[in-house]
Amino acid sequence: MDRAAIIELVRGLDPVDPIQLRITADISPAQRILTAMNARAFAMAAFRGALRRRFPQMPVAELNMRVLTHFTNVRWKRE
């Protein structure tokens, strides 16, 4: 990959956080995965709560499918 392609690839990415890199380097791979899974669960719960407040009458099944659709490749056809 040439330099121009690399520059284009990283354009718009946030700068590297050296403190976060140091923290990440000091924990085990299993702990890194667990941390990422906890962050994802938190984001999903926050999104679910926002949907619940915005659409209080939405059935739970539809709410859950909207969360899954937002965070995964799951696609859902309404009938």
PDB file with one MODEL, atoms N, CA, C and O in Angstrom:
MODEL        1
ATOM      1  N   MET A   1       0.854  -1.173   0.000  1.00  0.00           N
ATOM      2  CA  MET A   1       0.000   0.000   0.000  1.00  0.00           C
ATOM      3  C   MET A   1       0.899   1.235   0.000  1.00  0.00           C
ATOM      4  O   MET A   1       1.840   1.329   0.789  1.00  0.00           O
ATOM      5  N   ASP A   2       0.605   2.164  -0.878  1.00  0.00           N
ATOM      6  CA  ASP A   2       1.451   3.352  -0.956  1.00  0.00           C
ATOM      7  C   ASP A   2       1.023   4.400   0.075  1.00  0.00           C
ATOM      8  O   ASP A   2      -0.040   4.293   0.688  1.00  0.00           O
ATOM      9  N   ARG A   3       1.857   5.393   0.247  1.00  0.00           N
ATOM     10  CA  ARG A   3       1.639   6.424   1.263  1.00  0.00           C
ATOM     11  C   ARG A   3       0.308   7.151   1.068  1.00  0.00           C
ATOM     12  O   ARG A   3      -0.405   7.392   2.042  1.00  0.00           O
ATOM     13  N   ALA A   4      -0.035   7.500  -0.158  1.00  0.00           N
ATOM     14  CA  ALA A   4      -1.290   8.215  -0.429  1.00  0.00           C
ATOM     15  C   ALA A   4      -2.492   7.370  -0.023  1.00  0.00           C
ATOM     16  O   ALA A   4      -3.464   7.898   0.518  1.00  0.00           O
ATOM     17  N   ALA A   5      -2.436   6.066  -0.277  1.00  0.00           N
ATOM     18  CA  ALA A   5      -3.541   5.184   0.094  1.00  0.00           C
ATOM     19  C   ALA A   5      -3.686   5.103   1.612  1.00  0.00           C
ATOM     20  O   ALA A   5      -4.804   5.072   2.126  1.00  0.00           O
ATOM     21  N   ILE A   6      -2.571   5.069   2.327  1.00  0.00           N
ATOM     22  CA  ILE A   6      -2.613   5.028   3.794  1.00  0.00           C
ATOM     23  C   ILE A   6      -3.175   6.332   4.340  1.00  0.00           C
ATOM     24  O   ILE A   6      -3.994   6.312   5.259  1.00  0.00           O
ATOM     25  N   ILE A   7      -2.751   7.458   3.794  1.00  0.00           N
ATOM     26  CA  ILE A   7      -3.262   8.757   4.241  1.00  0.00           C
ATOM     27  C   ILE A   7      -4.769   8.826   4.030  1.00  0.00           C
ATOM     28  O   ILE A   7      -5.499   9.292   4.905  1.00  0.00           O
ATOM     29  N   GLU A   8      -5.236   8.363   2.876  1.00  0.00           N
ATOM     30  CA  GLU A   8      -6.671   8.372   2.593  1.00  0.00           C
ATOM     31  C   GLU A   8      -7.421   7.451   3.555  1.00  0.00           C
ATOM     32  O   GLU A   8      -8.527   7.769   3.992  1.00  0.00           O
ATOM     33  N   LEU A   9      -6.822   6.327   3.875  1.00  0.00           N
ATOM     34  CA  LEU A   9      -7.447   5.349   4.770  1.00  0.00           C
ATOM     35  C   LEU A   9      -7.651   5.911   6.169  1.00  0.00           C
ATOM     36  O   LEU A   9      -8.697   5.679   6.775  1.00  0.00           O
ATOM     37  N   VAL A  10      -6.683   6.640   6.692  1.00  0.00           N
ATOM     38  CA  VAL A  10      -6.765   7.132   8.069  1.00  0.00           C
ATOM     39  C   VAL A  10      -7.361   8.534   8.190  1.00  0.00           C
ATOM     40  O   VAL A  10      -7.535   9.042   9.298  1.00  0.00           O
ATOM     41  N   ARG A  11      -7.671   9.154   7.058  1.00  0.00           N
ATOM     42  CA  ARG A  11      -8.261  10.492   7.097  1.00  0.00           C
ATOM     43  C   ARG A  11      -9.574  10.461   7.891  1.00  0.00           C
ATOM     44  O   ARG A  11     -10.431   9.609   7.655  1.00  0.00           O
ATOM     45  N   GLY A  12      -9.715  11.375   8.807  1.00  0.00           N
ATOM     46  CA  GLY A  12     -10.945  11.467   9.578  1.00  0.00           C
ATOM     47  C   GLY A  12     -10.952  10.623  10.846  1.00  0.00           C
ATOM     48  O   GLY A  12     -11.876  10.742  11.651  1.00  0.00           O
ATOM     49  N   LEU A  13      -9.953   9.780  11.043  1.00  0.00           N
ATOM     50  CA  LEU A  13      -9.897   9.000  12.278  1.00  0.00           C
ATOM     51  C   LEU A  13      -9.436   9.888  13.423  1.00  0.00           C
ATOM     52  O   LEU A  13      -8.693  10.848  13.216  1.00  0.00           O
ATOM     53  N   ASP A  14      -9.876   9.568  14.619  1.00  0.00           N
ATOM     54  CA  ASP A  14      -9.435  10.305  15.795  1.00  0.00           C
ATOM     55  C   ASP A  14      -7.946  10.064  16.021  1.00  0.00           C
ATOM     56  O   ASP A  14      -7.435   8.995  15.685  1.00  0.00           O
ATOM     57  N   PRO A  15      -7.249  11.042  16.585  1.00  0.00           N
ATOM     58  CA  PRO A  15      -5.826  10.838  16.866  1.00  0.00           C
ATOM     59  C   PRO A  15      -5.638   9.759  17.937  1.00  0.00           C
ATOM     60  O   PRO A  15      -6.543   9.488  18.727  1.00  0.00           O
ATOM     61  N   VAL A  16      -4.466   9.156  17.950  1.00  0.00           N
ATOM     62  CA  VAL A  16      -4.149   8.108  18.917  1.00  0.00           C
ATOM     63  C   VAL A  16      -4.070   8.719  20.315  1.00  0.00           C
ATOM     64  O   VAL A  16      -3.479   9.782  20.507  1.00  0.00           O
ATOM     65  N   ASP A  17      -4.668   8.041  21.280  1.00  0.00           N
ATOM     66  CA  ASP A  17      -4.633   8.481  22.670  1.00  0.00           C
ATOM     67  C   ASP A  17      -3.551   7.665  23.386  1.00  0.00           C
ATOM     68  O   ASP A  17      -3.758   6.480  23.647  1.00  0.00           O
ATOM     69  N   PRO A  18      -2.406   8.270  23.709  1.00  0.00           N
ATOM     70  CA  PRO A  18      -1.318   7.499  24.313  1.00  0.00           C
ATOM     71  C   PRO A  18      -1.676   6.908  25.674  1.00  0.00           C
ATOM     72  O   PRO A  18      -1.191   5.832  26.021  1.00  0.00           O
ATOM     73  N   ILE A  19      -2.499   7.579  26.434  1.00  0.00           N
ATOM     74  CA  ILE A  19      -2.910   7.040  27.744  1.00  0.00           C
ATOM     75  C   ILE A  19      -3.757   5.794  27.553  1.00  0.00           C
ATOM     76  O   ILE A  19      -3.559   4.792  28.240  1.00  0.00           O
ATOM     77  N   GLN A  20      -4.703   5.855  26.618  1.00  0.00           N
ATOM     78  CA  GLN A  20      -5.541   4.681  26.343  1.00  0.00           C
ATOM     79  C   GLN A  20      -4.691   3.522  25.821  1.00  0.00           C
ATOM     80  O   GLN A  20      -4.923   2.371  26.191  1.00  0.00           O
ATOM     81  N   LEU A  21      -3.722   3.811  24.976  1.00  0.00           N
ATOM     82  CA  LEU A  21      -2.828   2.768  24.475  1.00  0.00           C
ATOM     83  C   LEU A  21      -2.052   2.107  25.616  1.00  0.00           C
ATOM     84  O   LEU A  21      -1.902   0.885  25.639  1.00  0.00           O
ATOM     85  N   ARG A  22      -1.561   2.905  26.557  1.00  0.00           N
ATOM     86  CA  ARG A  22      -0.822   2.371  27.694  1.00  0.00           C
ATOM     87  C   ARG A  22      -1.720   1.482  28.555  1.00  0.00           C
ATOM     88  O   ARG A  22      -1.304   0.403  28.978  1.00  0.00           O
ATOM     89  N   ILE A  23      -2.940   1.929  28.811  1.00  0.00           N
ATOM     90  CA  ILE A  23      -3.885   1.128  29.604  1.00  0.00           C
ATOM     91  C   ILE A  23      -4.174  -0.185  28.897  1.00  0.00           C
ATOM     92  O   ILE A  23      -4.148  -1.248  29.517  1.00  0.00           O
ATOM     93  N   THR A  24      -4.448  -0.114  27.607  1.00  0.00           N
ATOM     94  CA  THR A  24      -4.763  -1.310  26.826  1.00  0.00           C
ATOM     95  C   THR A  24      -3.591  -2.279  26.785  1.00  0.00           C
ATOM     96  O   THR A  24      -3.786  -3.493  26.838  1.00  0.00           O
ATOM     97  N   ALA A  25      -2.383  -1.756  26.691  1.00  0.00           N
ATOM     98  CA  ALA A  25      -1.200  -2.621  26.625  1.00  0.00           C
ATOM     99  C   ALA A  25      -0.961  -3.361  27.937  1.00  0.00           C
ATOM    100  O   ALA A  25      -0.359  -4.435  27.943  1.00  0.00           O
ATOM    101  N   ASP A  26      -1.425  -2.797  29.041  1.00  0.00           N
ATOM    102  CA  ASP A  26      -1.174  -3.389  30.360  1.00  0.00           C
ATOM    103  C   ASP A  26      -2.189  -4.453  30.766  1.00  0.00           C
ATOM    104  O   ASP A  26      -2.015  -5.087  31.806  1.00  0.00           O
ATOM    105  N   ILE A  27      -3.235  -4.667  29.986  1.00  0.00           N
ATOM    106  CA  ILE A  27      -4.225  -5.677  30.365  1.00  0.00           C
ATOM    107  C   ILE A  27      -4.151  -6.875  29.423  1.00  0.00           C
ATOM    108  O   ILE A  27      -3.636  -6.781  28.308  1.00  0.00           O
ATOM    109  N   SER A  28      -4.671  -7.990  29.893  1.00  0.00           N
ATOM    110  CA  SER A  28      -4.610  -9.220  29.104  1.00  0.00           C
ATOM    111  C   SER A  28      -5.565  -9.135  27.912  1.00  0.00           C
ATOM    112  O   SER A  28      -6.498  -8.331  27.918  1.00  0.00           O
ATOM    113  N   PRO A  29      -5.334  -9.962  26.894  1.00  0.00           N
ATOM    114  CA  PRO A  29      -6.262  -9.993  25.757  1.00  0.00           C
ATOM    115  C   PRO A  29      -7.704 -10.317  26.193  1.00  0.00           C
ATOM    116  O   PRO A  29      -8.658  -9.747  25.664  1.00  0.00           O
ATOM    117  N   ALA A  30      -7.848 -11.215  27.142  1.00  0.00           N
ATOM    118  CA  ALA A  30      -9.195 -11.560  27.627  1.00  0.00           C
ATOM    119  C   ALA A  30      -9.861 -10.346  28.272  1.00  0.00           C
ATOM    120  O   ALA A  30     -11.053 -10.112  28.069  1.00  0.00           O
ATOM    121  N   GLN A  31      -9.101  -9.576  29.045  1.00  0.00           N
ATOM    122  CA  GLN A  31      -9.659  -8.387  29.685  1.00  0.00           C
ATOM    123  C   GLN A  31     -10.013  -7.323  28.648  1.00  0.00           C
ATOM    124  O   GLN A  31     -10.990  -6.595  28.822  1.00  0.00           O
ATOM    125  N   ARG A  32      -9.226  -7.226  27.566  1.00  0.00           N
ATOM    126  CA  ARG A  32      -9.554  -6.281  26.492  1.00  0.00           C
ATOM    127  C   ARG A  32     -10.887  -6.631  25.850  1.00  0.00           C
ATOM    128  O   ARG A  32     -11.716  -5.760  25.585  1.00  0.00           O
ATOM    129  N   ILE A  33     -11.077  -7.918  25.606  1.00  0.00           N
ATOM    130  CA  ILE A  33     -12.336  -8.368  25.000  1.00  0.00           C
ATOM    131  C   ILE A  33     -13.497  -8.100  25.938  1.00  0.00           C
ATOM    132  O   ILE A  33     -14.540  -7.603  25.513  1.00  0.00           O
ATOM    133  N   LEU A  34     -13.322  -8.425  27.212  1.00  0.00           N
ATOM    134  CA  LEU A  34     -14.380  -8.191  28.193  1.00  0.00           C
ATOM    135  C   LEU A  34     -14.728  -6.708  28.288  1.00  0.00           C
ATOM    136  O   LEU A  34     -15.899  -6.341  28.382  1.00  0.00           O
ATOM    137  N   THR A  35     -13.706  -5.866  28.261  1.00  0.00           N
ATOM    138  CA  THR A  35     -13.933  -4.421  28.306  1.00  0.00           C
ATOM    139  C   THR A  35     -14.736  -3.954  27.091  1.00  0.00           C
ATOM    140  O   THR A  35     -15.661  -3.152  27.220  1.00  0.00           O
ATOM    141  N   ALA A  36     -14.382  -4.455  25.930  1.00  0.00           N
ATOM    142  CA  ALA A  36     -15.112  -4.088  24.707  1.00  0.00           C
ATOM    143  C   ALA A  36     -16.556  -4.578  24.766  1.00  0.00           C
ATOM    144  O   ALA A  36     -17.476  -3.867  24.362  1.00  0.00           O
ATOM    145  N   MET A  37     -16.748  -5.791  25.269  1.00  0.00           N
ATOM    146  CA  MET A  37     -18.111  -6.331  25.372  1.00  0.00           C
ATOM    147  C   MET A  37     -18.949  -5.511  26.349  1.00  0.00           C
ATOM    148  O   MET A  37     -20.130  -5.266  26.100  1.00  0.00           O
ATOM    149  N   ASN A  38     -18.346  -5.086  27.457  1.00  0.00           N
ATOM    150  CA  ASN A  38     -19.070  -4.253  28.418  1.00  0.00           C
ATOM    151  C   ASN A  38     -19.418  -2.890  27.820  1.00  0.00           C
ATOM    152  O   ASN A  38     -20.506  -2.366  28.059  1.00  0.00           O
ATOM    153  N   ALA A  39     -18.503  -2.318  27.047  1.00  0.00           N
ATOM    154  CA  ALA A  39     -18.778  -1.030  26.404  1.00  0.00           C
ATOM    155  C   ALA A  39     -19.921  -1.169  25.404  1.00  0.00           C
ATOM    156  O   ALA A  39     -20.783  -0.295  25.307  1.00  0.00           O
ATOM    157  N   ARG A  40     -19.919  -2.270  24.664  1.00  0.00           N
ATOM    158  CA  ARG A  40     -20.994  -2.502  23.689  1.00  0.00           C
ATOM    159  C   ARG A  40     -22.338  -2.685  24.393  1.00  0.00           C
ATOM    160  O   ARG A  40     -23.353  -2.149  23.949  1.00  0.00           O
ATOM    161  N   ALA A  41     -22.342  -3.439  25.486  1.00  0.00           N
ATOM    162  CA  ALA A  41     -23.582  -3.651  26.242  1.00  0.00           C
ATOM    163  C   ALA A  41     -24.105  -2.323  26.793  1.00  0.00           C
ATOM    164  O   ALA A  41     -25.310  -2.071  26.777  1.00  0.00           O
ATOM    165  N   PHE A  42     -23.200  -1.481  27.276  1.00  0.00           N
ATOM    166  CA  PHE A  42     -23.599  -0.167  27.786  1.00  0.00           C
ATOM    167  C   PHE A  42     -24.216   0.678  26.666  1.00  0.00           C
ATOM    168  O   PHE A  42     -25.258   1.303  26.860  1.00  0.00           O
ATOM    169  N   ALA A  43     -23.573   0.694  25.500  1.00  0.00           N
ATOM    170  CA  ALA A  43     -24.090   1.481  24.376  1.00  0.00           C
ATOM    171  C   ALA A  43     -25.462   0.975  23.939  1.00  0.00           C
ATOM    172  O   ALA A  43     -26.354   1.767  23.634  1.00  0.00           O
ATOM    173  N   MET A  44     -25.626  -0.348  23.909  1.00  0.00           N
ATOM    174  CA  MET A  44     -26.916  -0.916  23.513  1.00  0.00           C
ATOM    175  C   MET A  44     -28.000  -0.563  24.531  1.00  0.00           C
ATOM    176  O   MET A  44     -29.128  -0.247  24.153  1.00  0.00           O
ATOM    177  N   ALA A  45     -27.663  -0.616  25.817  1.00  0.00           N
ATOM    178  CA  ALA A  45     -28.638  -0.275  26.858  1.00  0.00           C
ATOM    179  C   ALA A  45     -29.023   1.198  26.784  1.00  0.00           C
ATOM    180  O   ALA A  45     -30.191   1.546  26.957  1.00  0.00           O
ATOM    181  N   ALA A  46     -28.044   2.063  26.527  1.00  0.00           N
ATOM    182  CA  ALA A  46     -28.334   3.496  26.411  1.00  0.00           C
ATOM    183  C   ALA A  46     -29.243   3.764  25.209  1.00  0.00           C
ATOM    184  O   ALA A  46     -30.184   4.552  25.301  1.00  0.00           O
ATOM    185  N   PHE A  47     -28.960   3.115  24.096  1.00  0.00           N
ATOM    186  CA  PHE A  47     -29.787   3.284  22.897  1.00  0.00           C
ATOM    187  C   PHE A  47     -31.197   2.755  23.144  1.00  0.00           C
ATOM    188  O   PHE A  47     -32.182   3.380  22.750  1.00  0.00           O
ATOM    189  N   ARG A  48     -31.286   1.589  23.804  1.00  0.00           N
ATOM    190  CA  ARG A  48     -32.592   1.006  24.115  1.00  0.00           C
ATOM    191  C   ARG A  48     -33.402   1.944  25.019  1.00  0.00           C
ATOM    192  O   ARG A  48     -34.601   2.132  24.817  1.00  0.00           O
ATOM    193  N   GLY A  49     -32.733   2.527  26.013  1.00  0.00           N
ATOM    194  CA  GLY A  49     -33.411   3.469  26.905  1.00  0.00           C
ATOM    195  C   GLY A  49     -33.900   4.704  26.162  1.00  0.00           C
ATOM    196  O   GLY A  49     -34.998   5.197  26.421  1.00  0.00           O
ATOM    197  N   ALA A  50     -33.083   5.202  25.241  1.00  0.00           N
ATOM    198  CA  ALA A  50     -33.491   6.374  24.454  1.00  0.00           C
ATOM    199  C   ALA A  50     -34.703   6.047  23.588  1.00  0.00           C
ATOM    200  O   ALA A  50     -35.629   6.851  23.475  1.00  0.00           O
ATOM    201  N   LEU A  51     -34.693   4.856  22.975  1.00  0.00           N
ATOM    202  CA  LEU A  51     -35.854   4.449  22.173  1.00  0.00           C
ATOM    203  C   LEU A  51     -37.101   4.319  23.041  1.00  0.00           C
ATOM    204  O   LEU A  51     -38.189   4.739  22.648  1.00  0.00           O
ATOM    205  N   ARG A  52     -36.933   3.734  24.225  1.00  0.00           N
ATOM    206  CA  ARG A  52     -38.078   3.534  25.129  1.00  0.00           C
ATOM    207  C   ARG A  52     -38.677   4.878  25.534  1.00  0.00           C
ATOM    208  O   ARG A  52     -39.898   5.022  25.591  1.00  0.00           O
ATOM    209  N   ARG A  53     -37.815   5.871  25.817  1.00  0.00           N
ATOM    210  CA  ARG A  53     -38.333   7.196  26.181  1.00  0.00           C
ATOM    211  C   ARG A  53     -39.010   7.873  25.000  1.00  0.00           C
ATOM    212  O   ARG A  53     -40.030   8.542  25.162  1.00  0.00           O
ATOM    213  N   ARG A  54     -38.441   7.700  23.811  1.00  0.00           N
ATOM    214  CA  ARG A  54     -39.005   8.360  22.628  1.00  0.00           C
ATOM    215  C   ARG A  54     -40.285   7.682  22.143  1.00  0.00           C
ATOM    216  O   ARG A  54     -41.204   8.345  21.663  1.00  0.00           O
ATOM    217  N   PHE A  55     -40.335   6.356  22.271  1.00  0.00           N
ATOM    218  CA  PHE A  55     -41.486   5.592  21.801  1.00  0.00           C
ATOM    219  C   PHE A  55     -42.008   4.694  22.930  1.00  0.00           C
ATOM    220  O   PHE A  55     -41.819   3.478  22.880  1.00  0.00           O
ATOM    221  N   PRO A  56     -42.658   5.269  23.942  1.00  0.00           N
ATOM    222  CA  PRO A  56     -43.066   4.479  25.114  1.00  0.00           C
ATOM    223  C   PRO A  56     -44.083   3.377  24.799  1.00  0.00           C
ATOM    224  O   PRO A  56     -44.195   2.414  25.557  1.00  0.00           O
ATOM    225  N   GLN A  57     -44.813   3.502  23.710  1.00  0.00           N
ATOM    226  CA  GLN A  57     -45.819   2.492  23.372  1.00  0.00           C
ATOM    227  C   GLN A  57     -45.276   1.374  22.490  1.00  0.00           C
ATOM    228  O   GLN A  57     -46.008   0.439  22.164  1.00  0.00           O
ATOM    229  N   MET A  58     -44.000   1.452  22.098  1.00  0.00           N
ATOM    230  CA  MET A  58     -43.433   0.438  21.213  1.00  0.00           C
ATOM    231  C   MET A  58     -43.373  -0.915  21.929  1.00  0.00           C
ATOM    232  O   MET A  58     -42.890  -1.001  23.058  1.00  0.00           O
ATOM    233  N   PRO A  59     -43.864  -1.967  21.273  1.00  0.00           N
ATOM    234  CA  PRO A  59     -43.773  -3.302  21.881  1.00  0.00           C
ATOM    235  C   PRO A  59     -42.310  -3.699  22.137  1.00  0.00           C
ATOM    236  O   PRO A  59     -41.411  -3.317  21.387  1.00  0.00           O
ATOM    237  N   VAL A  60     -42.093  -4.461  23.194  1.00  0.00           N
ATOM    238  CA  VAL A  60     -40.737  -4.854  23.583  1.00  0.00           C
ATOM    239  C   VAL A  60     -40.026  -5.589  22.450  1.00  0.00           C
ATOM    240  O   VAL A  60     -38.843  -5.349  22.212  1.00  0.00           O
ATOM    241  N   ALA A  61     -40.722  -6.475  21.753  1.00  0.00           N
ATOM    242  CA  ALA A  61     -40.091  -7.225  20.657  1.00  0.00           C
ATOM    243  C   ALA A  61     -39.598  -6.282  19.568  1.00  0.00           C
ATOM    244  O   ALA A  61     -38.499  -6.465  19.045  1.00  0.00           O
ATOM    245  N   GLU A  62     -40.391  -5.282  19.222  1.00  0.00           N
ATOM    246  CA  GLU A  62     -39.972  -4.331  18.191  1.00  0.00           C
ATOM    247  C   GLU A  62     -38.806  -3.481  18.684  1.00  0.00           C
ATOM    248  O   GLU A  62     -37.871  -3.205  17.932  1.00  0.00           O
ATOM    249  N   LEU A  63     -38.862  -3.068  19.940  1.00  0.00           N
ATOM    250  CA  LEU A  63     -37.769  -2.298  20.526  1.00  0.00           C
ATOM    251  C   LEU A  63     -36.459  -3.082  20.455  1.00  0.00           C
ATOM    252  O   LEU A  63     -35.430  -2.545  20.046  1.00  0.00           O
ATOM    253  N   ASN A  64     -36.502  -4.344  20.852  1.00  0.00           N
ATOM    254  CA  ASN A  64     -35.307  -5.183  20.820  1.00  0.00           C
ATOM    255  C   ASN A  64     -34.789  -5.373  19.394  1.00  0.00           C
ATOM    256  O   ASN A  64     -33.579  -5.367  19.170  1.00  0.00           O
ATOM    257  N   MET A  65     -35.686  -5.541  18.440  1.00  0.00           N
ATOM    258  CA  MET A  65     -35.259  -5.707  17.055  1.00  0.00           C
ATOM    259  C   MET A  65     -34.627  -4.426  16.518  1.00  0.00           C
ATOM    260  O   MET A  65     -33.668  -4.486  15.749  1.00  0.00           O
ATOM    261  N   ARG A  66     -35.147  -3.281  16.911  1.00  0.00           N
ATOM    262  CA  ARG A  66     -34.546  -2.014  16.470  1.00  0.00           C
ATOM    263  C   ARG A  66     -33.142  -1.847  17.030  1.00  0.00           C
ATOM    264  O   ARG A  66     -32.246  -1.363  16.339  1.00  0.00           O
ATOM    265  N   VAL A  67     -32.951  -2.251  18.288  1.00  0.00           N
ATOM    266  CA  VAL A  67     -31.615  -2.189  18.885  1.00  0.00           C
ATOM    267  C   VAL A  67     -30.672  -3.128  18.132  1.00  0.00           C
ATOM    268  O   VAL A  67     -29.562  -2.733  17.775  1.00  0.00           O
ATOM    269  N   LEU A  68     -31.103  -4.356  17.889  1.00  0.00           N
ATOM    270  CA  LEU A  68     -30.271  -5.306  17.154  1.00  0.00           C
ATOM    271  C   LEU A  68     -29.952  -4.805  15.751  1.00  0.00           C
ATOM    272  O   LEU A  68     -28.822  -4.938  15.282  1.00  0.00           O
ATOM    273  N   THR A  69     -30.940  -4.233  15.089  1.00  0.00           N
ATOM    274  CA  THR A  69     -30.738  -3.705  13.742  1.00  0.00           C
ATOM    275  C   THR A  69     -29.703  -2.584  13.748  1.00  0.00           C
ATOM    276  O   THR A  69     -28.887  -2.475  12.832  1.00  0.00           O
ATOM    277  N   HIS A  70     -29.742  -1.758  14.779  1.00  0.00           N
ATOM    278  CA  HIS A  70     -28.813  -0.635  14.867  1.00  0.00           C
ATOM    279  C   HIS A  70     -27.374  -1.100  15.129  1.00  0.00           C
ATOM    280  O   HIS A  70     -26.432  -0.521  14.588  1.00  0.00           O
ATOM    281  N   PHE A  71     -27.202  -2.126  15.944  1.00  0.00           N
ATOM    282  CA  PHE A  71     -25.864  -2.535  16.380  1.00  0.00           C
ATOM    283  C   PHE A  71     -25.297  -3.751  15.656  1.00  0.00           C
ATOM    284  O   PHE A  71     -24.136  -4.100  15.872  1.00  0.00           O
ATOM    285  N   THR A  72     -26.075  -4.400  14.811  1.00  0.00           N
ATOM    286  CA  THR A  72     -25.592  -5.595  14.119  1.00  0.00           C
ATOM    287  C   THR A  72     -26.011  -5.550  12.660  1.00  0.00           C
ATOM    288  O   THR A  72     -26.583  -4.566  12.190  1.00  0.00           O
ATOM    289  N   ASN A  73     -25.719  -6.625  11.959  1.00  0.00           N
ATOM    290  CA  ASN A  73     -26.141  -6.746  10.564  1.00  0.00           C
ATOM    291  C   ASN A  73     -27.517  -7.377  10.448  1.00  0.00           C
ATOM    292  O   ASN A  73     -27.968  -7.671   9.341  1.00  0.00           O
ATOM    293  N   VAL A  74     -28.190  -7.590  11.566  1.00  0.00           N
ATOM    294  CA  VAL A  74     -29.525  -8.180  11.547  1.00  0.00           C
ATOM    295  C   VAL A  74     -30.465  -7.222  10.818  1.00  0.00           C
ATOM    296  O   VAL A  74     -30.490  -6.026  11.109  1.00  0.00           O
ATOM    297  N   ARG A  75     -31.219  -7.742   9.892  1.00  0.00           N
ATOM    298  CA  ARG A  75     -32.224  -6.947   9.190  1.00  0.00           C
ATOM    299  C   ARG A  75     -33.561  -7.638   9.380  1.00  0.00           C
ATOM    300  O   ARG A  75     -33.655  -8.865   9.376  1.00  0.00           O
ATOM    301  N   TRP A  76     -34.576  -6.837   9.545  1.00  0.00           N
ATOM    302  CA  TRP A  76     -35.876  -7.330   9.961  1.00  0.00           C
ATOM    303  C   TRP A  76     -36.945  -6.761   9.065  1.00  0.00           C
ATOM    304  O   TRP A  76     -36.998  -5.556   8.820  1.00  0.00           O
ATOM    305  N   LYS A  77     -37.807  -7.648   8.574  1.00  0.00           N
ATOM    306  CA  LYS A  77     -38.916  -7.213   7.733  1.00  0.00           C
ATOM    307  C   LYS A  77     -40.170  -7.158   8.577  1.00  0.00           C
ATOM    308  O   LYS A  77     -40.562  -8.147   9.196  1.00  0.00           O
ATOM    309  N   ARG A  78     -40.798  -5.991   8.596  1.00  0.00           N
ATOM    310  CA  ARG A  78     -42.065  -5.859   9.315  1.00  0.00           C
ATOM    311  C   ARG A  78     -43.165  -6.471   8.476  1.00  0.00           C
ATOM    312  O   ARG A  78     -43.153  -6.388   7.248  1.00  0.00           O
ATOM    313  N   GLU A  79     -44.095  -7.072   9.142  1.00  0.00           N
ATOM    314  CA  GLU A  79     -45.231  -7.659   8.421  1.00  0.00           C
ATOM    315  C   GLU A  79     -46.463  -6.803   8.571  1.00  0.00           C
ATOM    316  O   GLU A  79     -47.518  -7.140   8.032  1.00  0.00           O
TER     317      GLU A  79
ENDMDL
END
